[in-house]
Amino acid sequence: MLKTCLYDNGALDLRELVLSAAGDRVIGAAIAACVNRRFANGHEPERACRRATEPSMSVIGG
């Protein structure tokens, strides 16, 4: 999973892309799109996040 921010509610499932036999260009474009959608700073996604609880660092791989 590619998560560009701890406060981001979404993530890019890289495993799904690889298992679907997506080519390098498709995977590269998906990664670029994910990175380009991230917020400019940490305060914007924190305000936009609508989770009731924060996941622990071990759940998200940190």
N, C-alpha and C positions, 0 to 999 in steps of 0.2 A: 504494500500500500504506500502510495506517495501522498503525504500530507504536508502541505506547504506552510501550515500554521497550526499551532496547538488549539487555537480557538475556532478553526475552520470546522464546520459540521460535515464537510465532505472529504473525500479522498479518491485518488485514482487507483483503481485495482489493476496493478501491473501484471499480476499473475493471470487474471482473466484475459488480458490482452495477449500474453504469450501463449496461453493454452488455446486461444482462438486462432492461432497461427497467423496473427497479424504480422505484417512485414515490418522491417526496421523503420521505414518511412512513416507508417501509421503509428507505431509506438512512439517514435520521436515527435511526431506532431501532437500526440495526446499529452506527452510530457510537457512540451512547450506551451500548449494551451492551458494546462493545469498551472504551470508557473506564472503565466501571463495573467491569470485570473486572480492571483493572490492580492491581498490588500497592501496598501503602501506602507502601513506601519501596524504595530501590534494593538493600537487602541481601537482602530476601526472594526476589526473582526471581533474583538472582545465585546463591543457594544452590539454588534449584529448577531452574536451567538445567542441561541435561544434554548440552551440545554438546562435542564433542572439541576443536574449534578455534573461535576467535572470528572472525566475518566482519570484513573490513576496512570502514572507514567508507565508502569509495567504493561498496561493494556495497550498503549499506543506505541510501545517499543522504545521508550526513553529511559 
